[in-house]
Amino acid sequence: MAKILVVEDETDLAIPVRDWLTREQHLVELIDNGPDALDQLRIYKFDLIILDLMIPGINGMEVCKQFRQDGGSTPILMLTAKSGVEDKEAGLDAGADDYLTKPFHLKELSARVRALLRRHSQANSRELKVGDLVLDTVARTVTKNNEEVHFVPKEFSLLEFLMRHPNQVFSAEALLDRVWASDTMASPDTIRTYIKLLRQKLGGDGKESYIRTVHGVGYKLESP
C-alpha cells in the first residue's frame, strides 16, 4: 500500500483514477487545485504525487517547483494534455519524475506508479519479512511461523506500514498521517486500539511482542 495524492480538477478523470488505485490497495486522496495541494503537502506525507499540469489557483508546474524548493522528495508523476517535447522537458526540469500524456489507459498509469514506487523505495515489494512474520502485499495475507493470521483491511494496512519501516519509531499522529485519510475522524485513541488488536493477533507480550511501545514517543515494529 502507498499513500497517493492525486491533484486533478477534472472530476471525470480524478474519480476513475482514485477508484482504480484504491482497488490496487492504495490509499488515495483527491485535491482539485494548486493552493490546497501545497497545503496538503506541507501537513501530510505521501509516497507518490500524481499532479495535473493545468489546475486552478497555482498550476502543476509551480506546485512541483515550490514543493521541490521546500525540500519535498516524494516522486511526482505529471499529467498533461500537452505532448510536446518542450512541455515534458519543462515539467521534468521543474522536478517531476515522470510524465503521462492524456488520454491514457489506467493500466499504463498503474505501471508508471509501480515503477516510481520501486525507484523511490521498497514501497512496491511484494513480500515483507520481519522475523518469522511474512506479509504478502498482493495476496493480502500474513503468516506467522507459517500459519496464516487474519486481519481486517485497516489492521492489514497498519501492519504493512510498520513492516515497511522496521525498527523505526512512529508517533500515533504520524501513523494517522500515513495510514488514515486526512478527512478521517480517527484519533490517537484509534491508533492505540489498533495497536492492541495487532498485538493480540500476533501474540506475545512484553519482550515477545513484535510491536513495542517507546514511552512518550510512539510505536515500532521489530523482531522479538
PLY file of the C-alpha trace (Angstrom):
ply
format ascii 1.0
element vertex 224
property float x
property float y
property float z
element edge 223
property int vertex1
property int vertex2
end_header
0.00 0.00 0.00
1.16 3.50 -0.83
-0.43 6.80 0.21
-1.01 8.76 -3.00
-2.09 12.37 -3.53
-3.94 12.96 -6.82
-4.16 16.63 -7.84
-6.65 16.81 -10.70
-9.59 19.19 -11.26
-11.34 17.13 -13.95
-13.81 15.01 -11.97
-14.35 12.64 -14.90
-10.67 11.69 -14.65
-9.98 12.14 -10.94
-12.71 9.76 -9.74
-11.76 6.83 -12.05
-8.08 7.29 -11.13
-8.91 7.27 -7.42
-11.15 4.21 -7.72
-8.62 2.33 -9.85
-5.72 2.95 -7.48
-7.91 2.19 -4.46
-8.71 -1.21 -5.97
-4.96 -1.75 -6.17
-4.91 -1.33 -2.39
-3.50 2.21 -2.28
-4.80 4.99 -0.03
-5.74 7.85 -2.36
-6.60 11.48 -1.59
-8.01 13.92 -4.15
-7.28 17.65 -4.40
-8.59 19.83 -7.26
-6.39 22.96 -7.06
-2.81 24.08 -6.54
-3.01 26.05 -3.26
-4.81 23.22 -1.44
-2.30 20.72 -2.85
0.61 22.70 -1.40
-1.18 23.00 1.96
-1.77 19.23 1.99
1.86 18.52 1.15
3.08 20.77 3.97
0.98 18.86 6.52
0.96 15.24 5.37
3.47 12.81 3.93
2.72 10.89 0.74
4.51 8.09 -1.09
3.58 9.44 -4.54
2.03 12.57 -6.07
0.02 12.44 -9.31
-0.11 16.07 -10.43
-2.06 17.55 -13.33
-0.33 20.41 -15.13
-3.42 22.59 -15.66
-5.10 23.06 -12.27
-6.78 26.17 -10.78
-5.06 28.61 -8.45
-1.44 27.58 -8.97
-0.61 25.38 -11.96
1.04 22.00 -11.58
4.41 23.25 -12.78
4.56 25.84 -9.98
3.28 23.36 -7.38
6.07 20.99 -8.41
8.74 23.71 -8.27
7.62 25.01 -4.88
7.37 21.52 -3.40
10.92 20.73 -4.51
12.21 24.10 -3.29
10.69 23.34 0.12
12.70 20.13 0.22
9.98 17.70 -0.86
11.42 14.46 -2.25
8.23 12.48 -2.93
8.14 11.18 -6.53
5.84 13.16 -8.84
4.01 11.85 -11.90
2.91 14.82 -14.02
-0.29 14.58 -16.08
-0.86 16.83 -19.09
-2.77 17.13 -22.33
0.34 18.67 -23.89
2.52 16.18 -25.74
5.31 18.48 -26.96
8.89 17.60 -26.06
9.43 21.12 -24.71
6.48 20.79 -22.33
7.74 17.46 -20.99
11.24 18.87 -20.66
9.90 21.83 -18.65
7.98 19.51 -16.33
10.97 17.27 -15.70
13.19 20.30 -15.14
10.66 21.58 -12.59
11.19 18.42 -10.56
8.73 15.85 -11.94
9.98 12.26 -12.05
7.79 11.08 -14.92
5.27 12.40 -17.44
1.99 10.88 -18.66
0.09 12.42 -21.56
-3.73 12.48 -21.60
-5.67 10.49 -22.59
-4.06 7.42 -21.05
-5.09 3.89 -20.10
-5.40 3.24 -16.39
-3.19 0.18 -16.79
-0.40 2.44 -18.05
-0.95 4.69 -15.04
-0.56 1.65 -12.77
2.68 0.68 -14.47
4.09 4.21 -14.02
3.02 4.23 -10.37
4.69 0.87 -9.70
7.89 1.98 -11.41
8.10 5.23 -9.42
7.42 3.49 -6.12
10.05 0.87 -6.91
12.58 3.54 -7.76
11.94 5.66 -4.71
11.73 2.96 -2.06
10.67 -0.58 -1.38
7.05 0.51 -1.32
6.21 -1.96 -4.10
7.90 -5.02 -2.63
5.50 -7.95 -2.72
6.76 -9.82 0.33
7.79 -8.23 3.63
9.56 -10.23 6.34
10.31 -9.41 9.95
11.46 -12.40 11.99
9.01 -15.24 11.37
6.33 -12.76 10.27
5.66 -12.64 6.49
3.25 -10.26 4.76
2.28 -10.71 1.11
1.07 -7.35 -0.27
-0.53 -8.90 -3.37
-2.27 -11.92 -1.87
-3.10 -9.77 1.19
-2.02 -12.50 3.59
0.03 -12.57 6.78
1.69 -15.67 8.18
3.49 -16.20 11.46
5.53 -19.37 11.84
3.94 -20.46 8.51
0.43 -20.17 9.99
-1.93 -17.61 8.49
-3.19 -14.78 10.69
-6.30 -12.91 9.53
-6.60 -9.12 9.64
-9.34 -6.69 8.62
-8.24 -4.15 5.93
-7.18 -1.28 8.21
-5.30 -3.64 10.55
-3.51 -5.04 7.49
-2.62 -1.55 6.25
-1.19 -0.52 9.61
0.83 -3.71 9.92
2.09 -3.33 6.33
3.28 0.21 7.02
5.10 -0.84 10.19
6.73 -3.79 8.41
7.95 -1.49 5.63
9.71 0.59 8.29
11.05 -1.92 10.84
12.85 -0.58 13.91
11.58 2.95 13.22
9.52 4.71 15.88
6.30 6.45 14.81
4.05 8.59 16.96
0.30 7.99 16.90
-0.09 11.21 14.90
2.47 10.06 12.31
0.65 6.74 11.89
-2.62 8.61 11.38
-0.97 10.73 8.67
0.47 7.76 6.81
-2.25 5.09 7.11
-5.53 7.01 7.53
-7.11 9.55 5.16
-6.76 13.18 6.22
-10.54 13.68 6.47
-10.97 10.73 8.83
-12.41 11.04 12.34
-9.67 8.74 13.67
-7.63 9.94 16.66
-4.58 8.78 18.65
-7.00 6.62 20.65
-7.84 4.85 17.38
-4.15 4.04 16.90
-3.90 2.65 20.43
-6.91 0.44 19.76
-5.45 -0.91 16.50
-2.02 -1.48 18.07
-3.73 -3.53 20.79
-5.60 -5.56 18.15
-2.38 -6.23 16.20
-0.61 -7.39 19.34
-3.47 -9.72 20.22
-3.47 -11.31 16.78
0.32 -11.57 16.52
0.61 -12.97 20.03
3.35 -12.39 22.54
3.57 -9.86 25.35
6.34 -7.65 26.63
9.69 -8.62 25.15
7.97 -11.25 22.98
5.79 -8.69 21.21
6.52 -7.61 17.63
5.19 -4.12 18.33
6.98 -2.19 21.05
5.84 0.96 22.80
8.52 3.62 23.13
7.10 5.53 26.07
6.44 9.18 25.36
7.32 8.75 21.68
5.26 6.11 19.86
5.47 2.60 18.45
7.87 0.48 16.43
7.86 -2.98 14.94
10.84 -5.27 15.39
11.58 -8.96 15.60
11.19 -10.16 19.22
0 1
1 2
2 3
3 4
4 5
5 6
6 7
7 8
8 9
9 10
10 11
11 12
12 13
13 14
14 15
15 16
16 17
17 18
18 19
19 20
20 21
21 22
22 23
23 24
24 25
25 26
26 27
27 28
28 29
29 30
30 31
31 32
32 33
33 34
34 35
35 36
36 37
37 38
38 39
39 40
40 41
41 42
42 43
43 44
44 45
45 46
46 47
47 48
48 49
49 50
50 51
51 52
52 53
53 54
54 55
55 56
56 57
57 58
58 59
59 60
60 61
61 62
62 63
63 64
64 65
65 66
66 67
67 68
68 69
69 70
70 71
71 72
72 73
73 74
74 75
75 76
76 77
77 78
78 79
79 80
80 81
81 82
82 83
83 84
84 85
85 86
86 87
87 88
88 89
89 90
90 91
91 92
92 93
93 94
94 95
95 96
96 97
97 98
98 99
99 100
100 101
101 102
102 103
103 104
104 105
105 106
106 107
107 108
108 109
109 110
110 111
111 112
112 113
113 114
114 115
115 116
116 117
117 118
118 119
119 120
120 121
121 122
122 123
123 124
124 125
125 126
126 127
127 128
128 129
129 130
130 131
131 132
132 133
133 134
134 135
135 136
136 137
137 138
138 139
139 140
140 141
141 142
142 143
143 144
144 145
145 146
146 147
147 148
148 149
149 150
150 151
151 152
152 153
153 154
154 155
155 156
156 157
157 158
158 159
159 160
160 161
161 162
162 163
163 164
164 165
165 166
166 167
167 168
168 169
169 170
170 171
171 172
172 173
173 174
174 175
175 176
176 177
177 178
178 179
179 180
180 181
181 182
182 183
183 184
184 185
185 186
186 187
187 188
188 189
189 190
190 191
191 192
192 193
193 194
194 195
195 196
196 197
197 198
198 199
199 200
200 201
201 202
202 203
203 204
204 205
205 206
206 207
207 208
208 209
209 210
210 211
211 212
212 213
213 214
214 215
215 216
216 217
217 218
218 219
219 220
220 221
221 222
222 223
